[in-house]
């Protein structure tokens, strides 16, 4: 019973994954012609479908200026729970290559903050921080 429900949940979750991502070790260098910073991956740990999700937003009680509050988003990377993302590690870089639903995600870089929850899950959810 649980196996059937879990398989259905994984199938539905996979259908909602709208981004194409690559994940691996970030290398930053300077383009010798332009002097601009260039970020790439030197070792790829995962490439394929995923979902970048901003499920929560924390609003700080400490106002930075009168009447202002600081908000902090907690993005996640969801990848299929089929084992394809098993090589993803804390500290890896995540580069969004394409998105079917949000073009503003394309080209963004994130860093994996920790390993995902495991067990009876419909997707592996890695906590992220955006790299600017």
C-alpha positions in Angstrom: 0.0 0.0 0.0 2.7 2.5 1.0 4.8 1.6 -2.0 2.0 2.3 -4.4 1.1 5.6 -2.8 4.8 6.6 -2.7 5.2 5.7 -6.4 2.2 7.8 -7.3 3.5 10.7 -5.3 6.9 10.5 -7.0 5.3 10.4 -10.4 3.2 13.5 -9.7 6.2 15.3 -8.2 8.3 14.5 -11.3 5.6 16.0 -13.5 5.9 19.3 -11.6 9.6 19.6 -12.0 9.9 22.5 -14.4 13.6 23.4 -14.4 16.7 21.9 -16.0 19.7 22.2 -13.7 23.3 21.2 -13.5 24.9 20.5 -10.2 28.6 20.1 -9.3 31.8 21.7 -8.1 31.9 25.5 -8.8 35.0 27.0 -10.4 35.2 30.8 -10.6 37.8 32.5 -12.8 38.3 35.8 -14.6 37.8 36.0 -18.4 41.2 37.2 -19.7 39.6 39.2 -22.5 36.9 41.1 -20.6 38.1 40.9 -17.0 34.6 39.8 -16.0 34.1 36.9 -13.6 33.1 33.6 -15.1 31.4 30.8 -13.1 31.4 27.2 -14.4 31.3 23.6 -13.0 34.5 21.6 -13.0 32.9 18.3 -11.9 29.3 17.5 -12.7 27.4 15.6 -10.0 23.9 15.8 -11.5 22.3 17.2 -14.7 18.6 16.9 -15.5 15.2 17.9 -14.3 14.6 19.6 -11.0 12.6 22.3 -9.4 13.8 25.5 -7.6 11.2 26.3 -5.0 11.0 29.2 -2.5 8.6 27.6 0.0 9.1 29.9 2.9 10.1 33.5 3.6 11.3 34.5 7.0 10.7 38.1 8.1 13.2 39.3 10.7 11.9 41.1 13.8 14.9 43.4 13.6 14.1 46.4 11.5 17.1 47.7 9.5 15.5 51.1 9.2 12.4 52.6 10.8 9.4 50.8 9.4 11.4 48.3 7.4 11.7 44.6 8.0 14.3 42.3 6.4 13.0 39.2 4.5 15.0 36.1 3.8 13.9 33.4 1.4 14.8 29.7 1.9 15.1 28.2 -1.6 15.1 24.4 -2.2 16.3 22.2 -5.1 14.0 19.3 -5.7 15.4 16.4 -7.8 13.8 13.0 -8.5 14.0 10.5 -5.7 15.2 7.8 -8.1 18.9 8.0 -7.0 20.0 10.1 -9.9 21.0 13.0 -7.6 22.9 10.7 -5.1 26.3 12.4 -5.9 25.0 15.9 -4.9 26.9 17.1 -1.9 26.8 20.1 0.5 28.8 22.9 -1.1 28.0 22.0 -4.7 26.9 24.7 -7.1 23.5 24.6 -8.8 23.1 26.3 -12.2 19.6 26.8 -13.7 19.8 26.2 -17.4 16.1 26.4 -18.3 12.7 26.8 -16.8 9.3 26.1 -18.2 7.5 28.4 -15.7 9.8 31.1 -14.5 12.3 32.7 -16.9 13.9 34.7 -14.1 15.4 31.6 -12.7 17.5 30.9 -15.9 21.2 31.6 -15.3 20.9 31.8 -11.5 23.5 30.1 -9.3 22.9 28.5 -5.9 25.0 26.6 -3.4 23.7 23.4 -1.7 23.7 24.1 2.1 23.0 20.5 3.3 22.0 17.0 2.3 18.3 16.3 1.8 15.9 14.4 3.9 15.8 10.7 3.0 13.4 7.8 3.3 9.8 7.7 2.1 10.0 11.0 0.1 8.6 12.0 -3.3 11.7 14.1 -4.1 15.0 14.9 -2.6 14.9 18.4 -1.4 18.3 20.2 -1.0 18.3 23.5 1.0 20.0 26.2 -1.1 21.5 29.7 -0.8 21.7 32.0 -3.8 25.2 32.8 -5.1 25.5 36.4 -6.3 
